[in-house]
Amino acid sequence: QVQLVESGGGLVQAGGSLRLSCAASGSISSFHAMGWYCQAPGKQRALVARFTTFGNTNYAHSVNGRFTITRDNAKNTLYLQMNSLKPEDTAVYYCNAFRPGFGNPAWGQGSQVTVSS
């Protein structure tokens, strides 16, 4: 099994920056697809950015050009650099890891990001 622990959320003013980290442990490998999802109150959880199993990156249209996902396989850590934050980015951000054929997707506990106007 894979365990994920997020850190780095908080309160920031619009236009500011935050960096989220996700430390993975357990049966994590470089073949796992890893990504960030967010869930705002009253809304479904949605993709923010991810690495596919092939190492490609996908971004939600709303964050393209503002957020950058990176991955340090040596440290088993996933990052999300969030710049030019907007109030509509306010949500709980979850880290996710998944490898086809190797069990269910793993989720972190979530990290609150609040952007004030």
N, C-alpha and C positions, 0 to 999 in steps of 0.2 A: 504493500500500500504506500501511497504518497501522502505526506503531510505538508501543508502549506501555511505559512504564517506571514501575514502582511504587516507592514509598518509604514509610517510616513504621512498619514493623512493629517488633516487639521483644518483650521480656519484661515482663510486668506482673502485679501481684497481682490476685486476684479482687476485683471491685468497682471496679477502676481503669478508665482510659480510654486509648484510642489513636486516632490519626487516620491513616488511610492516604490516600496521594495517588497519582494515576495521571496522568502527563504523556503526552499523545498528540502525535504528530507525523506528518508525511506527509499522506496524503489524508483527513484527518479532517474531519468537518463536523458541524454541529449536527443533521443528519438521522440521524447514526449512533446506534443504540441502544448504550448503554454500561452496564456493570454490574460487579458484584463477585461472584466465585464463591470457594468455599473447598473445600479437599480435606484431610481429616484422614487420618492413616495408616490404610491398609486400607479406606478408604471412597472412594466415587466423588465426583468434583467436583460440587458442588451450588450452586445459586443462593443468594446472600445478599441482594442488593438490586440493582435495575437501573432505568434509565430506558428506556422503550420508545421506538420511533421516533416515537410521538405525544407524547412528553414525560411520560407517566404514570409513576408509580413502583410497583414491586412489591417486597415484602419477604418473605423466608422467615418463617414463623410464629415460629420460634425466636428471631428477632432483632427482631421487631416491638415498637416502643416503646423499644428500647435503642440501635439503630443508625439512623443517618440518612445517606442518600446525597444528595450535592449535586454540582452541575456548574457550572463556570465556562467558558462557551463562548469567552469572550474570551481566556482563558489555555489553552484546550484541555486542561483538567485536571478530573479526576473525583476526588471525595473520598468517604471513608467514615468518619464519626465513630462510634466504637464506645464506648459507655458501659456501665457496670455489667457489665463483662466477667466471664465465667464460665470455669472450666477447660474446659468442653466447647466453647468457642469456639476452642480451640487448633487451628490448621490453617495451611496455606499459603493465602494469599489471592491470587487472580488477578484482574487487570483484563481486561475484555473489551470489544471494540467490533465492531459489526456493522451493515451497511446492506444490506438485501435488494437483490440485483442488482449489487452492487459488490464481488464477491470473497468469499473465505472470511473467517470471523471472525478477528480479531486477538486475540492473548493476550499479556499481559505475562509477565515471567520469574517472577513470584511473590514474595510477601513473607511471611516467617514471623511468625506471631503466636502467642505462647506465654503462657498465663494460668496462673499458679501458684495453688494453693489455700492 
